[in-house]
Amino acid sequence: MFGLGMQEILLILLVVLIVFGANKLPEIGGGLGRAIKNFKKATTEPDEIDVTPSSKKKDDDA
């Protein structure tokens, strides 16, 4: 996992805990979870369908 060992991960988590505090961590985790969920949803959604009438498209091209 990115060449990080257990000690490095614990050190990073400790720094995050000190910087943001224990009360803010659930909010940060929830925000990250929502961001990941929205990203996955956006990448799996089909492309939007163009519903412009074909006669109008030809008029715009000319």
Predicted model as a PDB file, atoms N, CA, C, CB and O in Angstrom, pLDDT in the B-factor column:
MODEL        1                                                                  
ATOM      1  N   MET A   1       0.845  -1.189   0.000  1.00 51.00           N  
ATOM      2  CA  MET A   1       0.000   0.000   0.000  1.00 51.00           C  
ATOM      3  C   MET A   1       0.884   1.244   0.000  1.00 51.00           C  
ATOM      4  CB  MET A   1      -0.958   0.003   1.225  1.00 51.00           C  
ATOM      5  O   MET A   1       1.182   1.785   1.065  1.00 51.00           O  
ATOM      6  N   PHE A   2       1.294   1.689  -1.132  1.00 70.00           N  
ATOM      7  CA  PHE A   2       2.082   2.898  -1.330  1.00 70.00           C  
ATOM      8  C   PHE A   2       3.411   2.859  -0.584  1.00 70.00           C  
ATOM      9  CB  PHE A   2       1.290   4.102  -0.891  1.00 70.00           C  
ATOM     10  O   PHE A   2       4.018   3.907  -0.362  1.00 70.00           O  
ATOM     11  N   GLY A   3       3.870   1.689  -0.199  1.00 82.00           N  
ATOM     12  CA  GLY A   3       5.138   1.569   0.494  1.00 82.00           C  
ATOM     13  C   GLY A   3       5.105   2.090   1.919  1.00 82.00           C  
ATOM     14  O   GLY A   3       6.155   2.386   2.489  1.00 82.00           O  
ATOM     15  N   LEU A   4       3.924   2.208   2.505  1.00 82.00           N  
ATOM     16  CA  LEU A   4       3.811   2.678   3.881  1.00 82.00           C  
ATOM     17  C   LEU A   4       3.660   1.491   4.811  1.00 82.00           C  
ATOM     18  CB  LEU A   4       2.622   3.648   4.041  1.00 82.00           C  
ATOM     19  O   LEU A   4       2.844   0.600   4.574  1.00 82.00           O  
ATOM     20  N   GLY A   5       4.449   1.487   5.863  1.00 89.00           N  
ATOM     21  CA  GLY A   5       4.340   0.440   6.860  1.00 89.00           C  
ATOM     22  C   GLY A   5       3.339   0.829   7.936  1.00 89.00           C  
ATOM     23  O   GLY A   5       2.746   1.907   7.890  1.00 89.00           O  
ATOM     24  N   MET A   6       3.162  -0.045   8.886  1.00 89.00           N  
ATOM     25  CA  MET A   6       2.210   0.189   9.965  1.00 89.00           C  
ATOM     26  C   MET A   6       2.621   1.399  10.811  1.00 89.00           C  
ATOM     27  CB  MET A   6       2.092  -1.060  10.848  1.00 89.00           C  
ATOM     28  O   MET A   6       1.762   2.168  11.243  1.00 89.00           O  
ATOM     29  N   GLN A   7       3.903   1.570  11.047  1.00 92.00           N  
ATOM     30  CA  GLN A   7       4.365   2.695  11.868  1.00 92.00           C  
ATOM     31  C   GLN A   7       4.082   4.027  11.183  1.00 92.00           C  
ATOM     32  CB  GLN A   7       5.867   2.565  12.160  1.00 92.00           C  
ATOM     33  O   GLN A   7       3.680   4.986  11.843  1.00 92.00           O  
ATOM     34  N   GLU A   8       4.285   4.099   9.883  1.00 91.00           N  
ATOM     35  CA  GLU A   8       4.029   5.340   9.161  1.00 91.00           C  
ATOM     36  C   GLU A   8       2.547   5.690   9.174  1.00 91.00           C  
ATOM     37  CB  GLU A   8       4.528   5.230   7.723  1.00 91.00           C  
ATOM     38  O   GLU A   8       2.177   6.852   9.344  1.00 91.00           O  
ATOM     39  N   ILE A   9       1.696   4.671   8.993  1.00 86.00           N  
ATOM     40  CA  ILE A   9       0.252   4.915   9.006  1.00 86.00           C  
ATOM     41  C   ILE A   9      -0.195   5.401  10.379  1.00 86.00           C  
ATOM     42  CB  ILE A   9      -0.519   3.640   8.615  1.00 86.00           C  
ATOM     43  O   ILE A   9      -0.994   6.332  10.475  1.00 86.00           O  
ATOM     44  N   LEU A  10       0.310   4.781  11.440  1.00 90.00           N  
ATOM     45  CA  LEU A  10      -0.038   5.216  12.801  1.00 90.00           C  
ATOM     46  C   LEU A  10       0.431   6.639  13.069  1.00 90.00           C  
ATOM     47  CB  LEU A  10       0.571   4.267  13.837  1.00 90.00           C  
ATOM     48  O   LEU A  10      -0.275   7.414  13.714  1.00 90.00           O  
ATOM     49  N   LEU A  11       1.608   6.985  12.582  1.00 92.00           N  
ATOM     50  CA  LEU A  11       2.120   8.337  12.759  1.00 92.00           C  
ATOM     51  C   LEU A  11       1.239   9.355  12.031  1.00 92.00           C  
ATOM     52  CB  LEU A  11       3.566   8.429  12.254  1.00 92.00           C  
ATOM     53  O   LEU A  11       0.950  10.423  12.572  1.00 92.00           O  
ATOM     54  N   ILE A  12       0.815   9.032  10.819  1.00 89.00           N  
ATOM     55  CA  ILE A  12      -0.065   9.921  10.059  1.00 89.00           C  
ATOM     56  C   ILE A  12      -1.397  10.088  10.778  1.00 89.00           C  
ATOM     57  CB  ILE A  12      -0.292   9.376   8.634  1.00 89.00           C  
ATOM     58  O   ILE A  12      -1.903  11.205  10.887  1.00 89.00           O  
ATOM     59  N   LEU A  13      -1.976   8.989  11.272  1.00 87.00           N  
ATOM     60  CA  LEU A  13      -3.239   9.070  12.007  1.00 87.00           C  
ATOM     61  C   LEU A  13      -3.100   9.878  13.282  1.00 87.00           C  
ATOM     62  CB  LEU A  13      -3.746   7.680  12.337  1.00 87.00           C  
ATOM     63  O   LEU A  13      -4.015  10.618  13.642  1.00 87.00           O  
ATOM     64  N   LEU A  14      -1.980   9.754  13.970  1.00 89.00           N  
ATOM     65  CA  LEU A  14      -1.737  10.532  15.181  1.00 89.00           C  
ATOM     66  C   LEU A  14      -1.654  12.024  14.870  1.00 89.00           C  
ATOM     67  CB  LEU A  14      -0.452  10.064  15.863  1.00 89.00           C  
ATOM     68  O   LEU A  14      -2.206  12.844  15.603  1.00 89.00           O  
ATOM     69  N   VAL A  15      -0.972  12.374  13.794  1.00 91.00           N  
ATOM     70  CA  VAL A  15      -0.864  13.786  13.399  1.00 91.00           C  
ATOM     71  C   VAL A  15      -2.242  14.338  13.029  1.00 91.00           C  
ATOM     72  CB  VAL A  15       0.120  13.949  12.206  1.00 91.00           C  
ATOM     73  O   VAL A  15      -2.579  15.460  13.406  1.00 91.00           O  
ATOM     74  N   VAL A  16      -3.039  13.557  12.295  1.00 87.00           N  
ATOM     75  CA  VAL A  16      -4.389  13.986  11.924  1.00 87.00           C  
ATOM     76  C   VAL A  16      -5.234  14.184  13.173  1.00 87.00           C  
ATOM     77  CB  VAL A  16      -5.055  12.957  10.983  1.00 87.00           C  
ATOM     78  O   VAL A  16      -5.992  15.150  13.262  1.00 87.00           O  
ATOM     79  N   LEU A  17      -5.112  13.287  14.130  1.00 87.00           N  
ATOM     80  CA  LEU A  17      -5.861  13.395  15.377  1.00 87.00           C  
ATOM     81  C   LEU A  17      -5.468  14.651  16.145  1.00 87.00           C  
ATOM     82  CB  LEU A  17      -5.635  12.155  16.243  1.00 87.00           C  
ATOM     83  O   LEU A  17      -6.329  15.325  16.711  1.00 87.00           O  
ATOM     84  N   ILE A  18      -4.199  14.966  16.171  1.00 89.00           N  
ATOM     85  CA  ILE A  18      -3.734  16.166  16.878  1.00 89.00           C  
ATOM     86  C   ILE A  18      -4.190  17.432  16.161  1.00 89.00           C  
ATOM     87  CB  ILE A  18      -2.200  16.156  17.004  1.00 89.00           C  
ATOM     88  O   ILE A  18      -4.606  18.393  16.807  1.00 89.00           O  
ATOM     89  N   VAL A  19      -4.115  17.442  14.839  1.00 89.00           N  
ATOM     90  CA  VAL A  19      -4.454  18.646  14.075  1.00 89.00           C  
ATOM     91  C   VAL A  19      -5.957  18.926  14.116  1.00 89.00           C  
ATOM     92  CB  VAL A  19      -3.988  18.501  12.620  1.00 89.00           C  
ATOM     93  O   VAL A  19      -6.365  20.059  14.369  1.00 89.00           O  
ATOM     94  N   PHE A  20      -6.773  17.920  13.873  1.00 86.00           N  
ATOM     95  CA  PHE A  20      -8.213  18.142  13.765  1.00 86.00           C  
ATOM     96  C   PHE A  20      -8.972  17.909  15.061  1.00 86.00           C  
ATOM     97  CB  PHE A  20      -8.774  17.259  12.709  1.00 86.00           C  
ATOM     98  O   PHE A  20     -10.058  18.461  15.238  1.00 86.00           O  
ATOM     99  N   GLY A  21      -8.443  17.124  15.955  1.00 87.00           N  
ATOM    100  CA  GLY A  21      -9.131  16.836  17.203  1.00 87.00           C  
ATOM    101  C   GLY A  21     -10.094  15.673  17.049  1.00 87.00           C  
ATOM    102  O   GLY A  21     -10.536  15.351  15.946  1.00 87.00           O  
ATOM    103  N   ALA A  22     -10.413  15.048  18.180  1.00 84.00           N  
ATOM    104  CA  ALA A  22     -11.249  13.842  18.156  1.00 84.00           C  
ATOM    105  C   ALA A  22     -12.692  14.160  17.764  1.00 84.00           C  
ATOM    106  CB  ALA A  22     -11.224  13.156  19.524  1.00 84.00           C  
ATOM    107  O   ALA A  22     -13.364  13.310  17.179  1.00 84.00           O  
ATOM    108  N   ASN A  23     -13.179  15.352  18.069  1.00 87.00           N  
ATOM    109  CA  ASN A  23     -14.571  15.694  17.765  1.00 87.00           C  
ATOM    110  C   ASN A  23     -14.798  15.911  16.276  1.00 87.00           C  
ATOM    111  CB  ASN A  23     -14.981  16.937  18.527  1.00 87.00           C  
ATOM    112  O   ASN A  23     -15.911  15.714  15.787  1.00 87.00           O  
ATOM    113  N   LYS A  24     -13.772  16.309  15.559  1.00 87.00           N  
ATOM    114  CA  LYS A  24     -13.916  16.641  14.142  1.00 87.00           C  
ATOM    115  C   LYS A  24     -13.717  15.428  13.240  1.00 87.00           C  
ATOM    116  CB  LYS A  24     -12.929  17.725  13.761  1.00 87.00           C  
ATOM    117  O   LYS A  24     -14.132  15.456  12.081  1.00 87.00           O  
ATOM    118  N   LEU A  25     -13.093  14.367  13.739  1.00 84.00           N  
ATOM    119  CA  LEU A  25     -12.789  13.205  12.889  1.00 84.00           C  
ATOM    120  C   LEU A  25     -14.025  12.542  12.282  1.00 84.00           C  
ATOM    121  CB  LEU A  25     -12.029  12.184  13.689  1.00 84.00           C  
ATOM    122  O   LEU A  25     -13.981  12.198  11.101  1.00 84.00           O  
ATOM    123  N   PRO A  26     -15.133  12.338  13.020  1.00 88.00           N  
ATOM    124  CA  PRO A  26     -16.306  11.730  12.380  1.00 88.00           C  
ATOM    125  C   PRO A  26     -16.863  12.574  11.234  1.00 88.00           C  
ATOM    126  CB  PRO A  26     -17.393  11.506  13.410  1.00 88.00           C  
ATOM    127  O   PRO A  26     -17.333  12.029  10.236  1.00 88.00           O  
ATOM    128  N   GLU A  27     -16.812  13.891  11.370  1.00 90.00           N  
ATOM    129  CA  GLU A  27     -17.284  14.770  10.292  1.00 90.00           C  
ATOM    130  C   GLU A  27     -16.394  14.636   9.064  1.00 90.00           C  
ATOM    131  CB  GLU A  27     -17.319  16.239  10.763  1.00 90.00           C  
ATOM    132  O   GLU A  27     -16.887  14.601   7.937  1.00 90.00           O  
ATOM    133  N   ILE A  28     -15.096  14.562   9.278  1.00 86.00           N  
ATOM    134  CA  ILE A  28     -14.159  14.424   8.166  1.00 86.00           C  
ATOM    135  C   ILE A  28     -14.362  13.075   7.473  1.00 86.00           C  
ATOM    136  CB  ILE A  28     -12.697  14.565   8.661  1.00 86.00           C  
ATOM    137  O   ILE A  28     -14.374  12.996   6.244  1.00 86.00           O  
ATOM    138  N   GLY A  29     -14.522  12.021   8.266  1.00 87.00           N  
ATOM    139  CA  GLY A  29     -14.752  10.691   7.700  1.00 87.00           C  
ATOM    140  C   GLY A  29     -16.045  10.632   6.909  1.00 87.00           C  
ATOM    141  O   GLY A  29     -16.095  10.042   5.830  1.00 87.00           O  
ATOM    142  N   GLY A  30     -17.096  11.249   7.450  1.00 92.00           N  
ATOM    143  CA  GLY A  30     -18.376  11.274   6.739  1.00 92.00           C  
ATOM    144  C   GLY A  30     -18.280  12.038   5.433  1.00 92.00           C  
ATOM    145  O   GLY A  30     -18.843  11.626   4.419  1.00 92.00           O  
ATOM    146  N   GLY A  31     -17.568  13.147   5.463  1.00 92.00           N  
ATOM    147  CA  GLY A  31     -17.382  13.938   4.242  1.00 92.00           C  
ATOM    148  C   GLY A  31     -16.602  13.176   3.185  1.00 92.00           C  
ATOM    149  O   GLY A  31     -16.938  13.222   2.001  1.00 92.00           O  
ATOM    150  N   LEU A  32     -15.559  12.474   3.615  1.00 89.00           N  
ATOM    151  CA  LEU A  32     -14.787  11.666   2.665  1.00 89.00           C  
ATOM    152  C   LEU A  32     -15.633  10.537   2.095  1.00 89.00           C  
ATOM    153  CB  LEU A  32     -13.535  11.093   3.340  1.00 89.00           C  
ATOM    154  O   LEU A  32     -15.555  10.238   0.903  1.00 89.00           O  
ATOM    155  N   GLY A  33     -16.438   9.913   2.942  1.00 93.00           N  
ATOM    156  CA  GLY A  33     -17.307   8.835   2.477  1.00 93.00           C  
ATOM    157  C   GLY A  33     -18.308   9.309   1.445  1.00 93.00           C  
ATOM    158  O   GLY A  33     -18.525   8.647   0.430  1.00 93.00           O  
ATOM    159  N   ARG A  34     -18.927  10.473   1.705  1.00 95.00           N  
ATOM    160  CA  ARG A  34     -19.883  11.031   0.745  1.00 95.00           C  
ATOM    161  C   ARG A  34     -19.192  11.401  -0.558  1.00 95.00           C  
ATOM    162  CB  ARG A  34     -20.582  12.259   1.336  1.00 95.00           C  
ATOM    163  O   ARG A  34     -19.750  11.197  -1.636  1.00 95.00           O  
ATOM    164  N   ALA A  35     -17.982  11.944  -0.468  1.00 93.00           N  
ATOM    165  CA  ALA A  35     -17.248  12.329  -1.676  1.00 93.00           C  
ATOM    166  C   ALA A  35     -16.926  11.101  -2.526  1.00 93.00           C  
ATOM    167  CB  ALA A  35     -15.950  13.073  -1.305  1.00 93.00           C  
ATOM    168  O   ALA A  35     -17.082  11.129  -3.747  1.00 93.00           O  
ATOM    169  N   ILE A  36     -16.477  10.027  -1.881  1.00 93.00           N  
ATOM    170  CA  ILE A  36     -16.160   8.803  -2.619  1.00 93.00           C  
ATOM    171  C   ILE A  36     -17.420   8.211  -3.240  1.00 93.00           C  
ATOM    172  CB  ILE A  36     -15.487   7.773  -1.694  1.00 93.00           C  
ATOM    173  O   ILE A  36     -17.393   7.746  -4.380  1.00 93.00           O  
ATOM    174  N   LYS A  37     -18.524   8.226  -2.493  1.00 93.00           N  
ATOM    175  CA  LYS A  37     -19.791   7.687  -2.999  1.00 93.00           C  
ATOM    176  C   LYS A  37     -20.258   8.472  -4.220  1.00 93.00           C  
ATOM    177  CB  LYS A  37     -20.874   7.722  -1.900  1.00 93.00           C  
ATOM    178  O   LYS A  37     -20.678   7.882  -5.216  1.00 93.00           O  
ATOM    179  N   ASN A  38     -20.186   9.806  -4.146  1.00 91.00           N  
ATOM    180  CA  ASN A  38     -20.597  10.636  -5.277  1.00 91.00           C  
ATOM    181  C   ASN A  38     -19.687  10.430  -6.484  1.00 91.00           C  
ATOM    182  CB  ASN A  38     -20.604  12.109  -4.875  1.00 91.00           C  
ATOM    183  O   ASN A  38     -20.154  10.429  -7.623  1.00 91.00           O  
ATOM    184  N   PHE A  39     -18.402  10.258  -6.240  1.00 91.00           N  
ATOM    185  CA  PHE A  39     -17.467  10.026  -7.343  1.00 91.00           C  
ATOM    186  C   PHE A  39     -17.779   8.712  -8.040  1.00 91.00           C  
ATOM    187  CB  PHE A  39     -16.016  10.024  -6.834  1.00 91.00           C  
ATOM    188  O   PHE A  39     -17.815   8.654  -9.269  1.00 91.00           O  
ATOM    189  N   LYS A  40     -18.006   7.649  -7.258  1.00 91.00           N  
ATOM    190  CA  LYS A  40     -18.340   6.353  -7.848  1.00 91.00           C  
ATOM    191  C   LYS A  40     -19.647   6.436  -8.624  1.00 91.00           C  
ATOM    192  CB  LYS A  40     -18.436   5.273  -6.760  1.00 91.00           C  
ATOM    193  O   LYS A  40     -19.769   5.858  -9.704  1.00 91.00           O  
ATOM    194  N   LYS A  41     -20.623   7.151  -8.078  1.00 88.00           N  
ATOM    195  CA  LYS A  41     -21.912   7.303  -8.752  1.00 88.00           C  
ATOM    196  C   LYS A  41     -21.740   8.038 -10.081  1.00 88.00           C  
ATOM    197  CB  LYS A  41     -22.909   8.058  -7.850  1.00 88.00           C  
ATOM    198  O   LYS A  41     -22.340   7.663 -11.089  1.00 88.00           O  
ATOM    199  N   ALA A  42     -20.921   9.079 -10.073  1.00 84.00           N  
ATOM    200  CA  ALA A  42     -20.710   9.870 -11.285  1.00 84.00           C  
ATOM    201  C   ALA A  42     -19.972   9.067 -12.359  1.00 84.00           C  
ATOM    202  CB  ALA A  42     -19.926  11.142 -10.955  1.00 84.00           C  
ATOM    203  O   ALA A  42     -20.221   9.260 -13.549  1.00 84.00           O  
ATOM    204  N   THR A  43     -19.080   8.180 -11.961  1.00 85.00           N  
ATOM    205  CA  THR A  43     -18.336   7.420 -12.960  1.00 85.00           C  
ATOM    206  C   THR A  43     -19.146   6.261 -13.522  1.00 85.00           C  
ATOM    207  CB  THR A  43     -17.050   6.900 -12.362  1.00 85.00           C  
ATOM    208  O   THR A  43     -18.845   5.783 -14.615  1.00 85.00           O  
ATOM    209  N   THR A  44     -20.173   5.794 -12.799  1.00 85.00           N  
ATOM    210  CA  THR A  44     -20.964   4.675 -13.293  1.00 85.00           C  
ATOM    211  C   THR A  44     -22.252   5.110 -13.972  1.00 85.00           C  
ATOM    212  CB  THR A  44     -21.285   3.745 -12.167  1.00 85.00           C  
ATOM    213  O   THR A  44     -22.916   4.282 -14.595  1.00 85.00           O  
ATOM    214  N   GLU A  45     -22.629   6.379 -13.874  1.00 76.00           N  
ATOM    215  CA  GLU A  45     -23.843   6.860 -14.531  1.00 76.00           C  
ATOM    216  C   GLU A  45     -23.648   6.862 -16.042  1.00 76.00           C  
ATOM    217  CB  GLU A  45     -24.217   8.276 -14.031  1.00 76.00           C  
ATOM    218  O   GLU A  45     -22.559   7.174 -16.524  1.00 76.00           O  
ATOM    219  N   PRO A  46     -24.686   6.519 -16.790  1.00 74.00           N  
ATOM    220  CA  PRO A  46     -24.566   6.600 -18.251  1.00 74.00           C  
ATOM    221  C   PRO A  46     -24.495   8.068 -18.691  1.00 74.00           C  
ATOM    222  CB  PRO A  46     -25.766   5.884 -18.942  1.00 74.00           C  
ATOM    223  O   PRO A  46     -24.943   8.971 -17.985  1.00 74.00           O  
ATOM    224  N   ASP A  47     -23.925   8.269 -19.862  1.00 71.00           N  
ATOM    225  CA  ASP A  47     -23.836   9.632 -20.386  1.00 71.00           C  
ATOM    226  C   ASP A  47     -25.233  10.168 -20.655  1.00 71.00           C  
ATOM    227  CB  ASP A  47     -22.981   9.677 -21.675  1.00 71.00           C  
ATOM    228  O   ASP A  47     -26.169   9.411 -20.911  1.00 71.00           O  
ATOM    229  N   GLU A  48     -25.352  11.480 -20.591  1.00 72.00           N  
ATOM    230  CA  GLU A  48     -26.653  12.095 -20.854  1.00 72.00           C  
ATOM    231  C   GLU A  48     -27.046  11.883 -22.307  1.00 72.00           C  
ATOM    232  CB  GLU A  48     -26.627  13.601 -20.518  1.00 72.00           C  
ATOM    233  O   GLU A  48     -26.198  11.890 -23.199  1.00 72.00           O  
ATOM    234  N   ILE A  49     -28.319  11.699 -22.531  1.00 72.00           N  
ATOM    235  CA  ILE A  49     -28.840  11.459 -23.874  1.00 72.00           C  
ATOM    236  C   ILE A  49     -29.244  12.797 -24.483  1.00 72.00           C  
ATOM    237  CB  ILE A  49     -30.049  10.468 -23.844  1.00 72.00           C  
ATOM    238  O   ILE A  49     -29.928  13.600 -23.849  1.00 72.00           O  
ATOM    239  N   ASP A  50     -28.817  13.022 -25.711  1.00 69.00           N  
ATOM    240  CA  ASP A  50     -29.166  14.247 -26.416  1.00 69.00           C  
ATOM    241  C   ASP A  50     -30.584  14.103 -26.970  1.00 69.00           C  
ATOM    242  CB  ASP A  50     -28.145  14.551 -27.557  1.00 69.00           C  
ATOM    243  O   ASP A  50     -30.829  13.242 -27.815  1.00 69.00           O  
ATOM    244  N   VAL A  51     -31.516  14.932 -26.505  1.00 77.00           N  
ATOM    245  CA  VAL A  51     -32.915  14.830 -26.921  1.00 77.00           C  
ATOM    246  C   VAL A  51     -33.303  15.947 -27.891  1.00 77.00           C  
ATOM    247  CB  VAL A  51     -33.829  14.864 -25.699  1.00 77.00           C  
ATOM    248  O   VAL A  51     -34.490  16.184 -28.117  1.00 77.00           O  
ATOM    249  N   THR A  52     -32.322  16.627 -28.459  1.00 77.00           N  
ATOM    250  CA  THR A  52     -32.606  17.680 -29.422  1.00 77.00           C  
ATOM    251  C   THR A  52     -33.162  17.035 -30.690  1.00 77.00           C  
ATOM    252  CB  THR A  52     -31.327  18.524 -29.732  1.00 77.00           C  
ATOM    253  O   THR A  52     -32.586  16.069 -31.190  1.00 77.00           O  
ATOM    254  N   PRO A  53     -34.271  17.552 -31.217  1.00 77.00           N  
ATOM    255  CA  PRO A  53     -34.833  16.976 -32.446  1.00 77.00           C  
ATOM    256  C   PRO A  53     -33.820  17.031 -33.583  1.00 77.00           C  
ATOM    257  CB  PRO A  53     -36.120  17.717 -32.852  1.00 77.00           C  
ATOM    258  O   PRO A  53     -33.054  17.989 -33.692  1.00 77.00           O  
ATOM    259  N   SER A  54     -33.817  16.012 -34.423  1.00 73.00           N  
ATOM    260  CA  SER A  54     -32.814  15.921 -35.482  1.00 73.00           C  
ATOM    261  C   SER A  54     -32.957  17.050 -36.501  1.00 73.00           C  
ATOM    262  CB  SER A  54     -32.917  14.575 -36.185  1.00 73.00           C  
ATOM    263  O   SER A  54     -31.959  17.475 -37.082  1.00 73.00           O  
ATOM    264  N   SER A  55     -34.167  17.544 -36.730  1.00 68.00           N  
ATOM    265  CA  SER A  55     -34.335  18.647 -37.687  1.00 68.00           C  
ATOM    266  C   SER A  55     -33.693  19.926 -37.152  1.00 68.00           C  
ATOM    267  CB  SER A  55     -35.835  18.887 -37.983  1.00 68.00           C  
ATOM    268  O   SER A  55     -33.155  20.715 -37.928  1.00 68.00           O  
ATOM    269  N   LYS A  56     -33.743  20.135 -35.866  1.00 58.00           N  
ATOM    270  CA  LYS A  56     -33.122  21.322 -35.288  1.00 58.00           C  
ATOM    271  C   LYS A  56     -31.605  21.221 -35.361  1.00 58.00           C  
ATOM    272  CB  LYS A  56     -33.573  21.514 -33.834  1.00 58.00           C  
ATOM    273  O   LYS A  56     -30.929  22.227 -35.577  1.00 58.00           O  
ATOM    274  N   LYS A  57     -31.055  20.005 -35.180  1.00 56.00           N  
ATOM    275  CA  LYS A  57     -29.613  19.814 -35.255  1.00 56.00           C  
ATOM    276  C   LYS A  57     -29.118  20.195 -36.664  1.00 56.00           C  
ATOM    277  CB  LYS A  57     -29.237  18.337 -34.912  1.00 56.00           C  
ATOM    278  O   LYS A  57     -28.081  20.846 -36.800  1.00 56.00           O  
ATOM    279  N   LYS A  58     -29.855  19.791 -37.705  1.00 57.00           N  
ATOM    280  CA  LYS A  58     -29.450  20.077 -39.074  1.00 57.00           C  
ATOM    281  C   LYS A  58     -29.496  21.580 -39.345  1.00 57.00           C  
ATOM    282  CB  LYS A  58     -30.348  19.327 -40.067  1.00 57.00           C  
ATOM    283  O   LYS A  58     -28.647  22.113 -40.060  1.00 57.00           O  
ATOM    284  N   ASP A  59     -30.505  22.268 -38.764  1.00 55.00           N  
ATOM    285  CA  ASP A  59     -30.595  23.698 -38.952  1.00 55.00           C  
ATOM    286  C   ASP A  59     -29.433  24.421 -38.288  1.00 55.00           C  
ATOM    287  CB  ASP A  59     -31.907  24.213 -38.412  1.00 55.00           C  
ATOM    288  O   ASP A  59     -28.935  25.414 -38.819  1.00 55.00           O  
ATOM    289  N   ASP A  60     -28.995  23.931 -37.131  1.00 59.00           N  
ATOM    290  CA  ASP A  60     -27.903  24.560 -36.412  1.00 59.00           C  
ATOM    291  C   ASP A  60     -26.576  24.352 -37.129  1.00 59.00           C  
ATOM    292  CB  ASP A  60     -27.824  24.017 -34.998  1.00 59.00           C  
ATOM    293  O   ASP A  60     -25.707  25.223 -37.084  1.00 59.00           O  
ATOM    294  N   ASP A  61     -26.410  23.210 -37.790  1.00 57.00           N  
ATOM    295  CA  ASP A  61     -25.174  22.907 -38.472  1.00 57.00           C  
ATOM    296  C   ASP A  61     -25.014  23.742 -39.744  1.00 57.00           C  
ATOM    297  CB  ASP A  61     -25.116  21.431 -38.802  1.00 57.00           C  
ATOM    298  O   ASP A  61     -23.885  24.026 -40.142  1.00 57.00           O  
ATOM    299  N   ALA A  62     -26.089  24.135 -40.377  1.00 53.00           N  
ATOM    300  CA  ALA A  62     -26.029  24.854 -41.644  1.00 53.00           C  
ATOM    301  C   ALA A  62     -25.724  26.312 -41.463  1.00 53.00           C  
ATOM    302  CB  ALA A  62     -27.313  24.705 -42.385  1.00 53.00           C  
ATOM    303  O   ALA A  62     -25.641  27.052 -42.444  1.00 53.00           O  
TER     304      ALA A  62                                                      
ENDMDL                                                                          
END                                                                             
